[in-house]
Each structure stands twice: as structure tokens, then as C-alpha cells.
């Protein structure tokens, strides 16, 4: 029998339901992998007892002949941005170290209701701000991948969902939750050779998720393949009256609707995404993707998204502005860290708490956000960025008259070494150049593995779809997945 930790979500669910193995056996196998992989630093807190407890409940249901749920018997990793009742939730920040919520986020509750169990809370960039998982207060997450001939340099697993991508790729969990504000599911998925989808904005509830930029944040699944993402997204999605931005729409049966046949579909190739100086291996993987979709029956058309070049600057005004507003609640008064120097007044306490609690990248973004929202600059920066955002959304709307989905690279490069870009925030921000436009427009987008580069590192292809058309995105992803035949996995050097 295949080792349990090599099985996909679909295979685990089927095996547990069919009695090939028990949910407890699966949970214990993944718990052992988590315990053996501390070197990757993917988990902030491991919760082996929670995984076993949920598995026992699923096994008991099976014994009684009851329905096991969409995720029955599947243990998962939970990004430490989702509030989990009775389990520390930190957003990878000293500010929230030791904070134990007495409530459960809507998304995590839906997953537990669907039969999933929790292996632990996954590391991330602090408050989800970062592209390499180097801003966490609890230390860097290390990618399980290594360059073929580049020594043993530790590589970035992507960010902010770096703990999720590293854990799924290293077989520490079959799937994990992520959140995507400007590419934080798609970019780490591409860096580690896994699949991840950011659904339409509002498809998954934001209630109980630590906020970064409220008009952009969206939860989504990260897993080994497209089918697993479809299964998990079905369990996560749905209307939530506690979230005013939640879509009041029924959740489609994405898994049942999976179909790699692209006959009659048009795939748009945005000419603005072919930038000067692009990595030739990224361009080759993109051309491969075009050929695969043609082979699946699609017609490929050239499209224009003329405001693409303004997406990154607009994003890095809007997201920090919303962050500076959202993070104002961390003041040392109600919960989280309190730093109260002797004889200090209220303002001194605010200043000391924030100086100690927030990391350098979070402070940088708060300062940018506060600046662009200040009285003298609000119109010049924030209002202008919102106008650009509307133009970017309009570009996509016009493109949909010519195509059904858009194909582009996920990232401008493969994974880079930890430390390579930390001294230059702008080069770090450029990692998001292909991911940010879909986020600003609130569209569904996913990354699927396309192959390995000459250094033996994964490359990802991105599919962007119309609002509410996750099915179209998943189907195009499945067509690529079947033709790419990506089966590579990292060697377990950490064991």
C-alpha cells in the first residue's frame, strides 16, 4: 500500500470511507511527519491531539454508517491567521503571542464540520505581510526544496502562506488553508510545486481571520492537486452573515464539475505580462502552458490588460492603507502584548507596545499606509490608487468579451534563497507583479505546477477567471495538470 502521507485528500477520504485504513491511522502518520520536520519551521504550534480527536470522531461515524463529510478523515494544516478556539492564534507576530481565542473562524469551523482535523497552526509572514516567510516573529519557514547543484542554501517557500506551502510540499499535511491578499496563496504554491486557488472575493468568509487588507483578503485551499483544491474549497466556501463582504450565493459542486476538456473555450494571453528581461525559463513554461491548453481543445487569443503596469503601485498604496487602519486595534489595551514602561502614560504605552510588538516589515507598511491616508496626501495617493483599481477591474471586464480564462506565469522567478531580497523591499514586492492584478479585481485565480527549471526548482502557471467562475479556473488548471504530469517532490533532507 502507498504510504499514507503520500495520499491526496481525495484518496484519504475514499480510503477512510471504504475501510482501507482508519482516520486515526492517517492522523498518526501525518503527526509523525510533522514531529520529524521541525527543521522546516512550518508549524508555530502542532496539535497532534486535535488531529487524533477529529479522526476518532470520523471513525466512530463510519462504524455507525453515518455520512463522513466532504473532508472526512483528512487532517489539515491551519494557517495561523485563522482564529481557532482554545488554540493560540498569533498571525506570526509578537503582538499576539499567547493570544488564545475563545471562538472559531467561520472557515475553520466549516472544515471541522466537514470532517477535517487540525495538525497544527502554520507559520506565515507576520500579519500576512511578506513574499518569502522571512518576517515571522517565530523564525523563517524553510522550503523543502533544494537547488539541484546550488549547495544547501535554504530557499524561500514563498509568502505569506509559506508554512502552508512548505508543509503540503513536504508531506506534513495533505492540504492546508492559506490566505491571498496580493498573491499569498498562488506565489508560495508556485515556489513549492503545489496547487493553490484564491477564490472570488467574498466566496470564503473573512470572519475570524486576522485582517490585513479587508477589501483584498481572501481565504483559499492549498493542496497537491486541482481535485483536492476543489474538494477543500467546497468545504470552506459559503455565505456568512457575520461577514458583510460575504457572497450570498450557493456553493457550486466544483469537484463534480471538474472537466479538463477545453473545447469551445478561449484562453487569453495578456501581452502586458511579457515583460522585458523576463526569466527565459518562465517564458518557456508559459509557452508550454499555451500548448497544453491548445491540446485540450482551447483557442488561444491575444488580449490586452493596459493598466497592468499600475497594479503593483496601486496595491502597495491600498493594502498598506487598509493595514494601517486594521492594525490600529493593537494598542496594548484590550488583548495581545502590553508593554508598559515604569511611569508611562497611555501614549507611551501605545508607542512601546507597537515598537516591541510589530516587526520591521509590518511597521514599514503601517507607516506607508498612514502616510497615504494623511490629510495632505489622501487625494494624491489613496484616491488615485482606488481609481487605478477600478481601471484594472475594467480591463478584465473588457477581456472577458474575448476569452473565458487568462493564462499567465504565477511569479517572475523560481524560489530564491532566504536572505537574497530582504535588504531590498522593492525587489521583494516585485514577486507579486503577476498575482496582484487579479487580487485588485477580486477575481478567482489559481497556480498549478508546470514543471522544474534547470536548477530543479518548481515553476507555476496561473489561471485567472471571471468573477464566480471558479469552475472554469479549476477546469483549465486540471487540463494543465494532466498534461504537465508534474510528479516531482522534494527529497526529505530534513528527516
C-alpha positions in Angstrom: 0.0 0.0 0.0 1.1 3.6 -0.7 2.5 5.3 2.4 -0.5 7.2 3.9 1.3 10.5 3.9 1.7 10.3 0.1 -2.0 10.1 -0.4 -4.1 13.0 -1.7 -7.2 14.4 0.0 -9.4 12.5 -2.4 -7.5 9.2 -1.8 -7.6 9.7 2.0 -11.3 10.4 2.0 -12.0 7.4 -0.2 -9.8 5.1 1.8 -11.3 6.1 5.1 -14.8 5.7 3.8 -14.0 2.3 2.2 -12.3 1.0 5.4 -8.9 0.5 3.7 -7.4 2.3 6.7 -8.8 4.3 9.7 -8.8 8.1 10.0 -6.7 7.7 13.2 -4.0 5.8 11.2 -3.9 8.7 8.8 -3.7 11.4 11.5 -0.9 9.5 13.3 1.1 9.1 10.1 0.9 12.9 9.4 1.6 13.7 13.1 4.8 11.7 12.9 5.9 13.6 9.8 5.1 17.0 11.5 7.2 15.9 14.5 10.1 14.9 12.3 10.2 18.1 10.3 10.9 20.8 13.0 13.9 22.0 10.9 11.4 23.4 8.2 9.8 25.5 10.9 6.4 25.2 9.1 4.3 25.0 12.2 4.1 27.5 15.0 2.1 25.1 17.2 1.5 21.4 16.5 -1.8 20.0 17.7 -1.5 16.2 17.3 -4.2 15.6 19.9 -6.7 17.6 17.8 -5.9 15.6 14.7 -6.5 12.3 16.5 -9.6 13.5 18.3 -11.2 14.6 14.9 -10.1 11.3 13.4 -11.7 9.2 16.2 -15.0 11.1 15.6 -14.8 10.2 11.9 -14.1 6.5 12.6 -17.0 6.4 15.1 -19.3 7.9 12.4 -18.1 5.3 9.9 -18.8 2.5 12.3 -22.4 3.7 12.6 -22.8 4.1 8.8 -23.1 7.9 9.0 -22.0 10.4 6.4 -18.3 11.4 7.0 -18.5 14.8 5.3 -16.6 16.3 2.3 -13.3 16.2 4.2 -14.0 13.1 6.3 -10.8 11.7 7.9 -8.5 14.3 6.2 -6.0 16.1 8.6 -5.0 19.6 7.5 -2.7 22.4 8.5 -4.4 25.7 9.5 -2.6 29.0 8.7 -2.1 30.8 11.9 -4.2 33.7 10.7 -7.4 31.8 11.4 -8.8 32.0 14.9 -9.0 28.5 16.5 -11.0 28.1 19.7 -8.6 27.2 22.5 -5.5 27.1 20.4 -3.0 30.0 20.2 -3.5 32.3 17.2 -0.7 34.7 16.6 -0.6 35.9 12.9 3.1 35.1 13.4 3.5 38.3 15.4 4.9 39.0 18.9 1.9 41.3 19.2 -0.5 38.3 19.5 1.9 35.8 21.1 0.0 33.9 23.7 -3.5 35.0 22.4 -5.9 32.1 22.7 -9.3 32.9 21.0 -12.5 31.6 22.6 -14.2 31.4 19.2 -13.6 29.7 15.9 -13.2 31.3 12.5 -16.0 30.5 10.1 -13.7 28.8 7.5 -12.0 26.6 10.1 -15.4 25.7 11.7 -16.7 24.7 8.2 -13.7 22.4 7.7 -14.1 20.8 11.1 -17.8 20.3 10.4 -16.8 18.6 7.1 -14.8 16.0 8.9 -11.3 17.5 8.7 -8.9 17.5 11.7 -6.2 20.0 12.7 -2.5 19.0 12.6 -1.5 22.4 13.9 -1.1 26.2 13.2 1.1 27.0 10.3 3.8 29.7 10.2 3.4 32.7 7.9 4.8 36.2 7.3 3.9 38.4 10.2 0.2 39.6 9.7 0.5 38.0 6.3 2.9 40.8 5.1 5.7 39.3 3.0 6.6 37.2 0.0 9.2 34.9 1.5 8.1 33.9 5.0 11.1 35.8 6.5 9.0 38.3 8.5 7.6 35.9 11.1 8.4 36.6 14.7 8.7 32.8 15.1 11.5 32.5 12.6 11.8 31.8 8.8 10.0 28.9 7.2 12.3 26.9 5.0 11.3 25.4 1.7 11.7 21.6 1.5 13.2 22.1 -2.0 16.9 22.5 -2.7 18.7 23.6 -5.9 20.0 20.6 -7.8 23.6 21.9 -7.9 23.5 25.0 -5.8 24.7 23.7 -2.5 22.5 23.6 0.5 21.2 27.2 0.6 17.8 27.4 2.3 15.2 28.6 -0.1 12.1 30.7 0.4 8.8 28.8 0.5 7.0 32.0 -0.7 4.7 34.1 1.3 2.7 34.9 3.2 1.4 31.3 3.3 4.9 29.9 3.4 4.2 27.5 6.3 1.2 26.1 4.3 3.2 25.6 1.1 6.2 24.1 2.8 4.0 21.7 4.9 2.0 20.5 1.9 5.0 20.1 -0.3 7.0 18.2 2.4 4.0 15.8 3.0 3.5 17.2 6.6 -0.2 17.6 5.7 -2.2 16.7 2.6 -3.7 20.2 2.4 -3.7 23.5 4.2 -5.6 26.7 4.4 -4.0 29.9 3.0 -5.0 33.5 2.6 -4.3 35.6 -0.5 -4.2 39.4 -0.4 -1.9 40.0 -3.3 -0.7 36.5 -4.2 -0.1 34.9 -0.9 -1.6 31.5 -1.9 -0.5 31.4 -5.5 3.1 32.6 -5.2 4.0 30.1 -2.4 2.2 27.3 -4.3 4.3 28.0 -7.4 7.6 28.1 -5.3 7.0 24.7 -3.8 5.4 22.7 -6.6 1.8 22.5 -5.2 -1.6 23.9 -6.2 -3.5 26.7 -4.6 -6.6 28.7 -5.5 -7.7 32.2 -4.4 -11.5 32.2 -5.0 -13.6 35.2 -5.9 -13.5 37.9 -3.2 -16.3 37.1 -0.8 -16.6 33.4 -1.6 -15.0 32.4 1.7 -15.9 34.2 4.9 -13.3 36.5 6.5 -14.9 36.3 9.9 -12.3 35.2 12.5 -9.4 35.7 10.1 -6.8 38.3 11.4 -7.3 41.2 9.0 -4.5 42.7 6.8 -6.3 44.5 3.9 -10.0 43.9 4.2 -11.0 44.7 0.6 -8.4 42.2 -0.7 -8.0 39.3 1.9 -9.5 36.0 0.8 -9.1 32.5 2.2 -8.4 29.5 -0.1 -7.1 26.0 -0.1 -3.5 24.8 -0.9 -3.1 21.1 -1.8 -1.2 18.8 -4.0 -3.6 18.8 -7.0 -6.5 20.6 -8.6 -9.1 18.0 -7.4 -8.0 18.4 -3.8 -8.4 22.1 -4.1 -11.9 21.7 -5.5 -12.9 19.4 -2.6 -11.5 21.7 0.1 -12.8 24.9 -1.4 -16.3 23.4 -1.4 -16.0 22.7 2.3 -14.6 26.2 3.1 -16.9 28.4 0.9 -20.4 29.7 1.7 -22.4 32.7 2.8 -21.7 34.0 6.3 -24.0 36.7 7.8 -21.1 37.7 10.2 -19.0 38.9 7.2 -20.6 41.9 5.4 -18.5 41.2 2.3 -19.6 37.5 2.1 -21.3 36.4 -1.2 -24.9 35.3 -0.6 -24.7 32.6 -3.3 -25.0 28.8 -3.2 -21.7 26.9 -3.3 -21.3 25.1 -6.6 -20.3 21.5 -6.7 -16.8 22.2 -8.1 -15.5 18.6 -7.6 -18.4 17.0 -9.5 -18.0 19.7 -12.2 -14.3 19.1 -12.9 -13.7 18.6 -16.6 -10.3 19.1 -18.4 -11.9 19.3 -21.9 -11.3 22.9 -23.1 -13.2 22.6 -26.4 -15.1 25.8 -27.2 -13.1 27.8 -24.6 -10.9 30.7 -25.3 -7.7 31.4 -23.3 -6.4 34.9 -23.2 -2.7 35.7 -23.2 -2.1 39.2 -21.8 0.6 40.9 -23.9 1.5 43.2 -20.9 2.6 40.2 -18.9 5.5 39.6 -21.3 7.9 42.0 -19.7 11.5 43.0 -20.6 14.2 40.9 -19.0 11.9 38.0 -18.0 13.5 34.8 -17.0 13.6 32.7 -20.2 12.6 29.5 -18.2 9.4 31.3 -17.0 8.6 32.2 -20.6 9.2 28.6 -21.7 6.9 27.3 -19.0 4.2 29.8 -20.2 4.6 28.7 -23.8 4.3 25.1 -22.6 1.0 26.0 -20.8 -0.3 27.6 -24.0 0.5 24.4 -25.9 -1.2 22.2 -23.3 -4.4 24.2 -23.3 -4.4 24.1 -27.1 -4.0 20.4 -26.9 -7.0 20.3 -24.5 -9.1 22.0 -27.2 -8.9 25.6 -26.3 -8.5 28.5 -28.7 -5.7 30.9 -27.6 -6.2 34.6 -28.2 -4.0 37.6 -27.6 -5.5 40.1 -25.2 -4.6 43.4 -23.6 -4.7 44.5 -20.0 -3.4 48.0 -20.5 -3.3 49.1 -16.8 -1.3 46.1 -15.6 1.9 48.2 -15.0 0.0 50.3 -12.5 -1.3 47.3 -10.5 1.7 46.9 -8.2 2.0 50.6 -7.2 -1.8 50.8 -6.6 -1.7 47.6 -4.5 1.2 48.9 -2.4 -0.9 52.0 -1.6 -4.3 50.4 -0.9 -3.1 47.3 1.1 -0.9 49.3 3.5 -3.6 51.9 3.9 -6.1 49.2 5.0 -3.4 47.6 7.1 -2.7 50.8 9.0 -6.4 51.1 9.8 -6.8 47.4 10.7 -3.7 47.2 12.9 -4.6 50.3 14.9 -6.6 48.0 17.2 -3.3 46.5 18.6 -2.6 49.1 21.2 -1.9 47.1 24.3 -5.2 47.9 25.9 -7.6 45.1 25.2 -5.7 42.0 24.2 -2.3 40.8 23.0 1.0 42.3 24.0 1.2 45.2 26.5 4.5 47.0 27.1 4.1 49.4 29.9 7.3 51.2 30.9 7.5 52.4 34.5 5.8 55.7 35.0 4.5 55.7 31.4 1.2 57.3 30.3 -1.3 56.0 27.8 0.5 57.3 24.7 3.8 55.9 25.9 2.2 52.5 26.4 0.8 52.6 22.8 4.2 53.5 21.4 6.2 51.0 23.5 3.7 48.2 22.7 3.7 48.8 19.0 7.5 49.3 18.8 8.0 45.9 20.5 5.1 44.0 19.0 5.3 44.8 15.3 8.2 43.6 13.1 10.1 45.9 10.7 8.0 45.0 7.6 4.7 45.5 9.4 6.0 48.9 10.7 7.1 49.8 7.2 3.6 49.1 5.8 1.8 50.8 8.6 3.9 53.9 8.0 3.3 53.8 4.2 -0.5 53.3 4.9 -0.7 56.1 7.5 1.2 58.5 5.1 -1.1 57.8 2.1 -4.2 58.3 4.3 -3.0 61.6 5.9 -4.9 64.7 5.1 -2.4 66.2 2.7 -1.9 63.0 0.6 -5.2 61.2 0.7 -6.3 62.5 -2.7 -2.9 62.3 -4.3 -2.3 58.7 -3.3 -5.2 56.7 -1.9 -8.0 58.1 -4.1 -5.8 57.8 -7.2 -4.9 54.2 -6.3 -8.6 53.4 -6.0 -9.3 54.9 -9.4 -6.5 52.8 -10.9 -8.0 49.7 -9.2 -11.3 50.5 -11.0 -9.4 50.7 -14.3 -7.7 47.4 -13.7 -11.1 45.7 -13.0 -12.5 47.3 -16.2 -9.5 45.9 -18.2 -10.5 42.4 -17.0 -14.2 43.0 -17.8 -13.4 44.0 -21.3 -11.1 41.0 -21.7 -13.9 38.6 -20.9 -15.6 39.6 -24.1 -12.7 37.9 -25.9 -11.8 35.0 -23.6 -13.1 32.7 -20.8 -9.9 32.4 -18.7 -6.5 34.1 -18.8 -3.1 32.2 -18.6 0.0 33.9 -17.2 3.0 32.9 -15.1 2.4 32.9 -11.4 5.8 34.5 -10.5 8.6 36.2 -12.3 11.1 33.6 -11.0 11.5 30.3 -9.2 12.2 30.3 -5.4 15.1 32.4 -4.3 17.4 31.8 -1.3 16.4 33.2 2.1 18.1 36.5 2.7 18.5 37.3 -1.1 15.9 40.1 -1.1 15.4 41.1 2.5 17.6 44.2 2.1 15.6 45.5 -0.9 11.9 45.7 -0.2 11.1 46.8 -3.7 12.7 43.7 -5.3 10.7 41.6 -2.8 7.4 43.4 -3.7 8.1 42.7 -7.4 7.4 39.0 -6.7 3.7 39.9 -6.7 3.8 41.5 -10.1 1.7 38.8 -11.9 -0.5 38.0 -8.9 -1.7 41.4 -7.8 -4.0 42.4 -10.7 -6.4 39.5 -10.1 -6.5 40.4 -6.4 -7.3 44.1 -7.1 -10.2 43.0 -9.3 -11.4 40.3 -6.8 -11.2 37.5 -9.4 -10.6 33.8 -8.8 -7.1 32.7 -9.7 -5.0 29.6 -9.1 -1.5 28.4 -9.5 -0.7 24.9 -10.8 2.8 23.3 -11.1 4.2 23.5 -14.7 7.5 21.7 -14.3 11.0 22.2 -13.0 13.6 24.7 -14.1 17.2 23.9 -14.8 18.1 24.1 -11.1 15.4 21.5 -10.3 13.0 24.0 -8.7 9.2 24.2 -9.4 7.6 26.7 -11.7 3.9 27.6 -11.5 1.4 28.7 -14.1 -1.5 31.0 -13.2 -5.1 30.8 -14.4 -7.3 33.8 -13.8 -11.1 33.5 -14.3 -14.3 35.6 -14.3 -15.9 36.5 -11.0 -17.7 33.5 -9.6 -16.3 31.2 -12.2 -14.0 29.0 -10.0 -15.2 26.1 -12.1 -13.6 27.5 -15.3 -10.4 28.2 -13.4 -10.3 24.7 -11.9 -11.0 23.0 -15.2 -8.3 24.9 -17.0 -6.0 24.0 -14.1 -6.9 20.4 -14.5 -6.2 20.4 -18.2 -2.7 21.8 -17.5 -2.1 19.4 -14.6 -2.9 16.4 -16.7 -0.5 17.4 -19.5 2.3 18.7 -17.3 2.4 15.4 -15.5 4.1 17.0 -12.5 5.1 14.4 -10.0 8.3 15.8 -8.6 8.7 16.1 -4.9 11.5 17.4 -2.6 13.9 14.9 -1.1 13.4 14.7 2.6 16.8 16.1 3.7 15.2 17.4 7.0 14.5 14.0 8.5 
